[in-house]
Amino acid sequence: MSQNNICLPYFDKLLEQFRQGDAETLQAFGRHVHWGYWENPKTADGTVSDFAAAAEQLCRRVCDAGGVKDSIRLLDAGCGFGGTVASLNERFSNMALVGINIDERQLNRARAEVEPTNSNNIEFVQGDACQLPFEDASFDVVLAVECIFHFPSRERFFQEAKRVLKPGGKLALSDFVPLPLTYQLMNFVGQVIQSPVGQTYGQVDSRFTLNDYRKLAKDTGFIVTQEEDITKQTLPTYPVVKRIFGQMGGRVDEKATAEVELASSLGLLRYLILSFQSV
Ligand SMILES: C[S@@+](CC[C@H](N)C(=O)[O-])C[C@H]1O[C@@H](n2cnc3c(N)ncnc32)[C@H](O)[C@@H]1O
């Protein structure tokens, strides 16, 4: 169990595998803990190195959606092991990069792994993305790469992102977004996805639709600047993650990932990159 009593069984297991020197898991998830992006999914070869390269591509696409450039102050919310901060640190200069994560254990790894370069300044801070310990109007960009479904409330996160962003600042994120189905079907999908998903991934809420995002943006003082469906480009992720998680044992298995794969392949759940500008 991580700090703040947030239950993230897959992170418990990843950290255990790293401690045991599991080279494959380290290569797959030592930097980024999110899905991959393949411009042409047919080129995916199922190897862990191919998956790690695709995960870097996904991270870069979210950064692009946020309009990241040199010399800005950027917050990466739900920063995992610091993979997005590491990528930005390698590619941009004169940046103030701040990662926030609820789980101090992940931050310890991030602090050990990510060395500032290119005149960048890097800080990893423990805290809740829905209660940001930062001043108003202190960031140019806020990112949330594949983590908002874990947050206690998307509404509170958007309000906090709006508060800490400078006027005109950008929020970019990736998320699993269900199709706007009827309430009953949505609930059914939510339950199907929830049960095994909870066992491996912990608290996850993937019932927030694109229309919910549009309304939330409007209500919290953002305009939508990008809505990109990359579901197809993420599909080669599933065989790799199922294989690695399937070998881990304990609470973590491949069932949860297979459920998400099924929902994604059927088009019930889409993987979206969204960006918003503070107005
Ligand atoms: C799927 S991982 C993504 C990690 C990272 N963004 C990446 O792309 O590698 C989800 C992350 O959200 C973090 N998280 C969950 N709830 C959080 C919260 N309330 N505030 C901040 N971080 C949170 C988890 O600890 C984990 O690092």
The ligand as an SDF file (V2000), in Angstrom:
LIG
                    3D

 27 29  0  0  0  0  0  0  0  0999 V2000
   -0.8070    4.9000  -14.9250 C   0  0  0  0  0  0  0  0  0  0  0  0
    0.2370    5.7830  -13.8330 S   0  0  0  0  0  0  0  0  0  0  0  0
    0.8750    7.0180  -14.9330 C   0  0  0  0  0  0  0  0  0  0  0  0
    2.1800    7.5590  -14.4520 C   0  0  0  0  0  0  0  0  0  0  0  0
    2.8390    8.5940  -15.3380 C   0  0  0  0  0  0  0  0  0  0  0  0
    1.9640    9.6960  -15.6630 N   0  0  0  0  0  0  0  0  0  0  0  0
    3.3490    7.9640  -16.5960 C   0  0  0  0  0  0  0  0  0  0  0  0
    2.7660    8.2820  -17.6190 O   0  0  0  0  0  0  0  0  0  0  0  0
    4.3020    7.2060  -16.5430 O   0  0  0  0  0  0  0  0  0  0  0  0
   -0.8700    6.7210  -12.7700 C   0  0  0  0  0  0  0  0  0  0  0  0
   -0.1510    7.6090  -11.7760 C   0  0  0  0  0  0  0  0  0  0  0  0
   -1.0830    8.4410  -11.0770 O   0  0  0  0  0  0  0  0  0  0  0  0
   -0.6150    8.5740   -9.7460 C   0  0  0  0  0  0  0  0  0  0  0  0
   -1.7360    9.0600   -8.9030 N   0  0  0  0  0  0  0  0  0  0  0  0
   -2.8700    8.3870   -8.5810 C   0  0  0  0  0  0  0  0  0  0  0  0
   -3.6860    9.1730   -7.8390 N   0  0  0  0  0  0  0  0  0  0  0  0
   -3.0730   10.3700   -7.6980 C   0  0  0  0  0  0  0  0  0  0  0  0
   -3.4190   11.5940   -7.0600 C   0  0  0  0  0  0  0  0  0  0  0  0
   -4.5750   11.7470   -6.4260 N   0  0  0  0  0  0  0  0  0  0  0  0
   -2.5430   12.6190   -7.1230 N   0  0  0  0  0  0  0  0  0  0  0  0
   -1.3600   12.4760   -7.7650 C   0  0  0  0  0  0  0  0  0  0  0  0
   -0.9760   11.3500   -8.3840 N   0  0  0  0  0  0  0  0  0  0  0  0
   -1.8140   10.2980   -8.3730 C   0  0  0  0  0  0  0  0  0  0  0  0
   -0.1280    7.1940   -9.4150 C   0  0  0  0  0  0  0  0  0  0  0  0
    0.6590    7.1330   -8.2560 O   0  0  0  0  0  0  0  0  0  0  0  0
    0.6330    6.8700  -10.7000 C   0  0  0  0  0  0  0  0  0  0  0  0
    1.9180    7.3960  -10.6590 O   0  0  0  0  0  0  0  0  0  0  0  0
  1  2  1  0
  2  3  1  0
  2 10  1  0
  3  4  1  0
  4  5  1  0
  5  6  1  0
  5  7  1  0
  7  8  2  0
  7  9  1  0
 10 11  1  0
 11 12  1  0
 11 26  1  0
 12 13  1  0
 13 14  1  0
 13 24  1  0
 14 15  1  0
 14 23  1  0
 15 16  2  0
 16 17  1  0
 17 18  1  0
 17 23  2  0
 18 19  1  0
 18 20  2  0
 20 21  1  0
 21 22  2  0
 22 23  1  0
 24 25  1  0
 24 26  1  0
 26 27  1  0
M  CHG  2   2   1   9  -1
M  END
$$$$
